[in-house]
Amino acid sequence: MGRMLNKSSTLMRRPLWIIDSHESNQKKDALTIDPDLDGGFLAVFSYEEEAEAFLCLSGDDEQKKGWHSKQTTAEGLVAILLGPCANVKGVVLDPLPWPLSREMLPLVSMNRDSFLQCL
């Protein structure tokens, strides 16, 4: 009999993508969506093309300056969620670009602690 893979084992094996920024002082920041909502949501993407499309369709050119897509792993996400993004409310997978996604964020996101448990 075959074995069904669960979500956490799938997340552990495949690369994921985030959007991050490297400031001149070497500080790393990951893109969070709607930070006005209790810390916001960390945007995580299944494919590099989705992260690039999100970045391309979001905001004006000045806002996008310095941001780029970056491949990460489950371990990398744990480090981000326990470090620079320790205050985020949740994680949103493959979000739609603004303004389409704002109202949908609570519906398509996962609580930060639940996401960490899955990882």
Helices and strands as residue ranges (DSSP letters): H 7-13, E 16-22, E 28-30, E 32-33, E 41-44, H 48-57, H 61-64, E 67-72, H 74-82, E 90-93, G 102-104, H 105-108, E 109-111, H 112-118
